[in-house]
Amino acid sequence: MPDVKRFWESWRLERRRGMRVLIAAAAALAGGFALVFVVWLHACRKGYCPDPADVERLPLRETSRIFASDGSLLATVGYERRDIVPLDSIAPVVQDAFLVAEDRRFFRHRGVDYLRMFGAIATDVAHATFREGFSTITMQLARTLWPDALDRRDRTVTRKIREIQVAWRIEHRFTKQRILELYLNQVLLGPQIYGVEPAAHEYFGKSARDLNVAEGALLAALPKGPSAYNPRRYPERATARRNLVIDLLRRHGDLTELEAAAWKRAPLGLVPEDSSRIVAPYFVDYVRSIVGARFGDQLETGGLKIYTTLNPEIQRIAERALERQLVAIEGGRYGSYRRASRQQYLKTERETAEFSASPYLQGMVVVLEPATGQILAMVGGRDWEDNKFNRVTQARRQPGSAFKPFVYAAAVRMGHPLSEIIDDEPVSVSSDRMDEANWTPHNSDYNYQGPISLRQALYLSRNAATVRLGMDVGLNAVIYEARSFGITTPLRPYPSLLLGSMEVSPLELVSAYGVFATLGSRSIPLVITRVEDRNGTVLWEPQPERVRVMDAGEAFIMTNALRDVVRRGTAYGAVTGAGFSVPAGGKTGTSDDYADAWFIGFTPDLVAGVWTGMDRRQEIFRGAQGGRLAAPIWTEIMSQVYRQRPIPPEWQPPGNVVSVAIDRATGFLIGPNCSGEQPGYEYFLIGTEPFELCPVPADTMLLSPASLTEASGPSSDTTQQR
């Protein structure tokens, strides 16, 4: 009996204790629900929760793209790589892979998957953690669209409640297809890679519409940990995660057993990282600087579409031609080159390079259309990855004799005919300063030819004759001429200016020669044809700008004289002598210390300039002249270009130009006292042609200048390659 009594007393005590525990648990649960309810009510007050109505107005950081003239992609630009594409441009298998990996019941819930939510809560309670996630695609989208308001690193209940509420609102406002489209364009899939389209190009070199099962599964494997499953850094880990997604596709009924097994055996198939190398990087960087100056941060974030003037084929031709010639120079083909080659530098000295000064031989090429100013090719150096200094747009170099056409153009403008005779004899120019000696320039070969015509002085690049002419014309007149041709760099009225001692912009110098190609008009260099926003609306469409610089007759006379540079002058051997037969003219240039070797040449529809030298001014090697080093590059480029391009017609003299038969030794009309040789022909502006006969007997003549008639080859005095 006592035992029964003790049992009932113990039972009553346990019941009262259990009731107290149950009441406490119920109170705690009620308090918890009340707390959650209060948090729920207050979580989105005062604008803490974003409004899904703003989705269409969000300033998404979309990648800008730069295109060549043929529509091919040159480069993408942006802080974040993001290319927005419609859902139907994403392969269905990619969509299915993301659904099975991230949210299997996506089409059956309204923003929150309660089965996953309660399962995650139970797991967190059982393990006393807060790590098990239950985010749906809609909830992930909310975090991605509003990372500041819904920071995933904030693991509080308040943040999760906000996320759920925003997900509900998104589901209420948008269709499931639109939500999936937004998600697939925003999900993080690699370092600064947002969305499946840029990820498909980064990893597989193709569009998202062209991905297969294994490729789509790999992308769907990445949201769980883009860094942890990076296929380039952790291929085995990424493969295992990809195969798990393939298994999920099989379980979901999207693949058969055999199909899943076959796709799991497929290699990752990643494209090499360097396959995404920017085409024409110096050109692209120049375009970026122009667009950035006009549109600011919109270049990096606005999804701009930038259409440029670059011709990819001409660009490839120019890059190959420049590198081949520079390798030949380094190999000693043209003279004793005593410096380390680029290949030697890359093997042994790469870490010592400076940003703007390569220790190896450098070069640049720019090709443009003189009628429009459109730049078709730009090679700013040999290796963008090693040195990003653009020698076309950023360098300042001495042009040497490539500056001389401005001297002769000023003389023609002032009424000097090219038949005029000038002394090619040693010259001394006095200095205005008492403490400076007279300047005594010399011809590059130290030989002098006595009286010669201005035409011959130009195409043989005679320094002494040019200095005499320039001092007669006036230094300020020469500076004015160069300015009118588009040279904006500082030009001081020093006599050495006449021989190209003042540094100029290579792009300006090459562009200036377009005046000769077009018979008098200068076009401002142009690299962009239009800029569109992400929706295709044109934001900017630069128009070609042309300025009349010379009278057509004056320009024709200069153009014809510069044709003699390649027909019988300093560039004959590298151009006409090498078999180039397209109508062309140009000028070689070499600085007096052999630090710069130039050739700028033109045809009726193209202008191209080539420079070679060291970034830090120093001798390439003794005798490194433009006609030997730079002109062959020009000829190789233009020869290949005109295999694919119609050959333009010859320049024709305008109506104010007349051709007159003259005595080549004196510049006078043929008469009884002339040399007796075949008459030559020279072009004159009407009213400036000679009217007098030769006044002196032929035996007093020292040298017969060349006529305008075509020559079969250079004469014995045209071997100088200055």
Secondary structure, 3 states (H helix, E strand, C coil): CHHHHHHHHHHHHHHHHHHHHHHHHHHHHHHHHHHHHHHHHHHCHHHCCCCHHHHHHCCCCECEEEECCCCCEEEEECCCEECCCCHHHCCHHHHHHHHHHHCCCHHHCCCCCHHHHHHHHHHHHHHCCCCCCCCCHHHHHHHHHCCCCCCCCCCCHHHHHHHHHHHHHHHHHCCHHHHHHHHHHHCEEECCEECHHHHHHHHHCCCHHHCCHHHHHHHHHCCCCCCCCCCCCCHHHHHHHHHHHHHHHHHCCCCCHHHHHHHHCCCCCCCCHHHHCCCCHHHHHHHHHHHHHHHCCHHHHECCEEEECCCHHHHHHHHHHHHHHHHHHHCCCCCCCCCCCHHHHHHHCHHHCECCECCCCEEEEEEECCCCCEEEEEECCCCCCCCCCCCCCCCCECCHHHHHHHHHHHHHHCCCCCCCEEEECCCCECCCCCCCCCECCCCCCCCCCEEEEHHHHHHCCCHHHHHHHHHHHCHHHHHHHHHHCCCCCCCCCCHHHHHCCCCECHHHHHHHCHHHHCCCEEECCECEEEEECCCCCEEECCCCCEEECCCHHHHHHHHHHHHHHHHCCCCCCCCHHHCCCCCCEEEEEECCCCCEEEEEEECCCCEEEEEEECCCCCCCCCCCCHHHHCHHHHHHHHHHHCCCCCCCCCCCCCCCEEEEEECCCCCCECCCCCCCCCCEEEEEECCCCCCCECCCCHHHCCCCCCCCCCCCCCCCCCCCCC
